[in-house]
Amino acid sequence: MQAQDIERLIEERLPGARAVVRGADGVHFEAVVISTAFAGHSLLQQHRLVYGALGDRLEREAIHALALKTYTPDAWQRQQSSDSRDDQNL
């Protein structure tokens, strides 16, 4: 499975989601997922929503690792603002 396939599955099956997935070896991936569906959910619940969107593909496609960072749109904006301020302090 390729990173683009994982992005597509997440975005198709998790309403309003935007996913960016990276991984060069086909079995280890990192994903940033932004979705309004995460509002009011704990981090664990957010990750379960993403895994639910992928269904059994994680096992069938022999994906060994998927590191997730999940954000609501508001949390993502705050994160980006914080990163900008940190870069200016370097």
N, C-alpha and C positions, 0 to 999 in steps of 0.2 A: 504494500500500500504506500502511496506517495502522500506527501504533505498536502497537496492540493485536494486529494480525495477526502482527507480528514476534514479540511476546511469546508468542502462542499457538503459533506454529511451534516456537520454541525450547523451550518447556515440553513440548510434545507429543513432540518428537523427540530431546530430550536428557534421559535418565532422571533424575528427581529434581531437575531444574533449576527455579529461580525466576528470572524475568526481569522487569526493569523497563525499559521502553523509552520514550524521549521523542523527540519530533520533530514540529514543527508544519507543516513545508512539504511533507511527503510524499516527500522525496528525501534528506534529511539527518537521521540519527538518532544518538542516544546510548543505549547499553544497559549496564546492570549485570546480570551473570548470575552466580548462585551455584549451584554444583553439586558434588556429591560426585564426579562423573565427572572433575573437574579434578585430583583428588589424584594426586600423583606426576608430573604433566605440567608441562612448561615453559609459559611464557606464550604462546609461539607455538603450541604444541600445543593449549592451551586455546582460543585464538582459532580455530584450525582446526576444533575440535569444534563451535563455535558456527556457523561458516560452513557446515560440513557439515550441520548441522541445518536451515539455511535452504535448502540445495541451490541450484538455479539460479534461485531466486526473486529473488535480489539482482540478477541481470542482467535477467531477464524483466520485473521490476517497476520497472526503471530507478532503483534505489536508488543514489545517487551516493556516499554516505558512511555508514558505520556505525562509530562510535567505540565500542570495547568496553572494559569493565573487568570482568575475570573473577576470581572468588574461590571458594575452597573454603568450606564453612560455617565452619570454624575461622578462616580468614583474614578472612572477613567479620566475625566476632565481634571479632577483634583490631582491625580497621579501625574498627568502630563504637565500641569502647572508646577508641581513640586519638582519634577525632573528639570524643568527649565530654570528654576531658581537655583537648584543645585549646580547645574552647568555654569551658571554665571558666577558662582563662588569659587570655581576652580582656578 
